[in-house]
Amino acid sequence: MFGVGTPEFLLIAFIAVLVVKPEDVPKLMRRFGEIYGRVLRAYHAFLDELDSLDEVVKK
């Protein structure tokens, strides 16, 4: 979807280690995962709505 795979996630984690205190990195990664999950769910909900709208229009 957004092109965030394992290499990109590892790059974000590496930059976080350089910028943020090491003890705060797990919290930061957890928060990033939560936000990414919300965005992904919203994206799929949007696609589902488009599909249902398409079905209504075709009838």
MODELLER restraints for C-alpha pairs under 7 A, 6 or more apart:
rsr = mdl.restraints
at = mdl.atoms
rsr.add(forms.Gaussian(group=physical.xy_distance, feature=features.Distance(at['CA:16:A'], at['CA:25:A']), mean=6.46, stdev=0.5))
rsr.add(forms.Gaussian(group=physical.xy_distance, feature=features.Distance(at['CA:17:A'], at['CA:25:A']), mean=6.40, stdev=0.5))
